[in-house]
Structure formats: C-alpha cells, structure tokens
Amino acid sequence: MFDQQQNQALAHELENTRIKSRSKGDIELSYLEGFDVIDTANRIFGYGNWSYNISTLEQVSQESNQNQNIVLCYKAIVAVKVCDAQHTQHISREDVGFGTGIAKTLSDAHESAAKEAVTDALKRAMRSFGNQFGNSLYDKSKQHQSSQSTQQPKPSNQVNTIPQDYSKLSNLGLSVIQQGQNLIVMGDDIFAKKDTIKACGFKWMGAQNIGVNH
C-alpha cells in the first residue's frame, strides 16, 4: 500500500535527537513525544491521508498523594487509520493507553489525565508502523541514547536523588536537576507552567522563575 519512498522512511533508523528520556523509579525510560509522532505521520503519510479516533476514554481511579493533590488515572483506546494517496486502500491499528493527572483541582486533573491517556494510546497504535514511531525503543537489544542524556548530566550525589516520578514536568519540556540539597525545575516558558510545577510538590520562587523542592 505504501510507495517506495514511504517504505524507506518507515524503515529508517530512529534519530537520537527525537528520543526523550525520563526516570521511573530505578528505570530510565525512552520515548517519543506526542507532537513528534503526529509530525512524523504528516511527513510520511501526508496531510489528510491518516486520522485517529478515540474509541474509549474513561476514568479508572482517583486518589490523593502526599502533597494533597488529586491524582486521576484515565484509560483511552485510540484507533488509527492510514490511507494510500488515492484513498482506495487503508490500514487500521488500535491500542490502549493510560494517563495520570496530578493537580490541586479536579478539573485540571481530569484534563491532564484524559489528554495523556489519548496521547499514550495514539503513540502505541502508531508504533506498529515501525522505527519512525518508536517501535525500536521496545527492543532491549538496541542501545538507544536520547539527546537529553548528552545535554543534562545526572546528579553525582545519588543519596539525595528523589524517587518521585516527574514525568509531568518532563513532558512539558522541563528538567529537574539537583542543586545542593534541593531539586530545581528549569526550562523554557516556565512561568506558564508554574501550576503543574507546584502540583508536583515544588515551591514557586517567583523572583527567580524556578521551582524548588526543599
């Protein structure tokens, strides 16, 4: 169904500059961002030649964390449809994704969890099309290295590393680094993201435009 140029693009090795990473417990996870997957689909398949539909979107749990934030988990099932240039043939893929919303207000937690679940399901459905959509990241025999690992050195003091999952901040393009006895949130346009930073247990230091976890 795909032409030669599309097949070559799909089989091409995944560029390290597209790979992001985050820590979950003692495990370093590699992933592609949602906007990157959509941009890649537009580039390879063409605008208007692919689409996705949300088959299921539902809340599966609700609790509070140690910072008295609301924590919601959503499940989404997304179906992807890719057509050839003439729209005479198509391929469909479907997968499930989960998302977590952490916020002070119920509405913000619902919004974050629902969006993350849909994005996760979309990425999982798209990975069936190969390397360009992150399928090779699941191959443990391959040593993928994200661009983040070369740009952001890990803290040398492992004793003070906090085992909390800051994937919410990582997904916003923010970095959590250790500075002395504190964890500091750094990144672009950080003021617009201060609510999420505070929801993850950091104190907003307005004068310095950073979040600090004491």
C-alpha positions in Angstrom: 0.0 0.0 0.0 2.9 2.4 0.7 5.1 3.6 -2.0 8.9 3.1 -2.1 9.7 6.5 -0.5 7.3 5.8 2.3 8.7 2.3 2.9 12.2 3.7 3.1 11.2 6.4 5.5 9.4 3.9 7.8 12.4 1.6 7.8 14.9 4.3 8.5 16.7 4.2 11.9 15.2 6.4 14.6 17.3 9.6 15.1 18.6 10.1 18.7 17.6 13.8 18.6 13.9 12.7 18.6 14.3 10.4 21.6 13.4 11.8 25.1 14.0 10.1 28.4 12.7 10.1 31.9 13.3 8.2 35.1 10.7 5.9 36.7 12.0 4.5 39.9 15.3 3.0 39.1 14.5 2.6 35.4 15.4 5.1 32.6 12.6 5.1 30.0 13.0 6.3 26.4 10.0 7.7 24.5 8.8 9.9 21.6 6.7 13.0 22.3 3.1 13.1 21.1 3.7 16.1 18.8 6.7 14.4 17.2 4.6 11.3 16.4 2.0 13.5 14.7 4.6 15.5 12.8 6.2 12.2 11.6 2.8 10.8 10.4 2.1 14.0 8.5 5.6 13.9 6.9 5.5 10.2 5.8 1.8 9.6 5.1 0.8 13.1 4.1 -1.8 15.6 5.5 -5.2 14.1 5.1 -4.0 10.6 4.5 -4.3 9.4 8.1 -6.6 10.0 11.1 -7.3 8.7 14.5 -10.5 8.1 16.5 -11.0 7.9 20.3 -12.9 4.6 20.8 -12.9 4.7 24.6 -12.0 7.3 27.2 -12.8 6.6 30.8 -11.6 7.3 34.4 -10.2 4.2 36.1 -9.0 5.6 39.5 -8.9 8.6 41.8 -6.8 9.2 44.9 -4.7 11.8 46.7 -0.9 12.0 47.0 1.3 13.0 49.9 1.0 16.7 48.8 -2.8 16.6 49.0 -3.0 16.8 45.2 -5.8 15.0 43.3 -4.4 12.1 41.3 -6.6 10.7 38.5 -5.9 7.8 36.1 -7.6 7.6 32.7 -7.7 4.8 30.1 -8.1 5.5 26.4 -8.4 3.3 23.3 -7.4 5.0 20.1 -7.9 3.7 16.5 -5.6 4.9 13.8 -6.4 4.8 10.1 -3.8 5.3 7.3 -4.8 5.6 3.7 -2.8 5.5 0.4 -2.6 8.7 -1.7 -5.7 7.7 -3.7 -7.7 6.7 -0.6 -8.5 3.3 -2.2 -6.8 1.3 0.5 -6.3 1.7 4.2 -4.7 0.1 7.2 -6.2 0.4 10.7 -4.4 0.0 14.1 -5.8 0.2 17.6 -4.2 0.2 21.1 -4.7 1.3 24.7 -3.0 4.0 26.7 -3.1 5.3 30.2 -2.6 8.8 31.6 -2.3 10.3 35.1 -3.4 13.8 36.1 -2.0 15.4 39.2 -3.4 18.8 40.3 -5.0 20.8 43.1 -8.3 21.0 41.3 -10.5 18.1 40.0 -11.0 19.8 36.6 -7.2 20.2 36.0 -6.6 16.6 37.0 -9.3 15.3 34.6 -7.9 17.4 31.8 -4.3 16.2 32.2 -5.2 12.6 32.7 -7.5 12.5 29.7 -5.0 14.2 27.3 -2.1 12.0 28.5 -4.2 8.8 28.0 -5.2 9.7 24.4 -1.6 10.7 23.5 -0.3 7.4 25.0 -2.8 5.3 23.1 -2.1 7.2 19.9 1.7 6.6 20.2 1.2 2.9 21.0 -1.1 2.5 18.0 1.3 4.3 15.7 4.4 2.3 16.8 3.0 -0.7 14.8 4.3 1.2 11.7 7.9 0.7 12.8 11.0 2.5 13.8 9.9 6.1 12.9 7.1 5.8 15.5 9.3 4.4 18.3 8.8 0.7 17.9 12.5 0.1 18.1 12.6 1.7 21.6 10.9 -1.5 22.8 13.9 -3.6 21.6 16.1 -4.1 24.6 19.0 -5.3 22.5 19.3 -1.9 21.0 21.2 0.8 22.9 19.2 4.0 22.2 20.6 7.2 23.6 18.4 10.3 23.9 19.7 13.8 23.2 18.8 14.6 26.8 21.4 12.2 28.1 24.2 14.2 26.5 22.8 17.6 27.4 21.8 17.0 31.0 24.4 15.4 33.3 22.9 13.2 36.1 23.4 14.3 39.7 26.6 13.0 41.2 25.1 12.6 44.7 22.9 9.6 44.3 22.0 9.6 48.0 19.8 12.7 47.6 18.0 11.6 44.5 14.3 11.7 45.0 12.5 8.6 43.7 9.4 10.6 42.7 8.2 10.4 39.1 8.4 13.8 37.5 7.3 12.7 34.0 4.6 15.5 34.1 7.4 18.1 34.1 9.5 16.2 31.6 6.5 16.1 29.2 6.3 19.9 29.4 10.0 20.2 28.4 11.1 20.9 31.9 14.2 19.5 33.7 14.6 18.6 37.3 18.2 19.0 38.5 19.8 18.7 41.9 21.4 21.8 43.3 22.9 21.3 46.7 20.2 19.7 48.9 17.4 20.9 46.7 15.8 19.8 43.4 15.4 22.7 40.9 13.0 22.8 38.0 14.4 24.5 34.9 13.2 25.1 31.4 11.7 27.5 28.8 8.5 29.5 29.4 8.5 28.2 33.0 6.1 30.8 34.4 3.2 29.5 32.2 3.8 26.0 33.7 4.0 27.0 37.3 0.7 25.4 38.3 2.0 22.0 37.2 5.3 22.6 38.9 3.5 23.4 42.2 1.3 20.4 41.8 4.4 18.2 41.7 5.3 19.4 45.2 7.7 22.3 44.3 7.6 25.7 45.8 7.3 28.5 43.2 10.2 31.0 43.6 8.7 33.9 41.6 11.7 36.2 41.8 13.9 33.6 40.2 11.3 32.0 37.9 12.2 28.5 39.3 10.5 25.8 41.3 12.3 24.4 44.4 11.7 21.2 46.3 13.3 21.6 49.7 
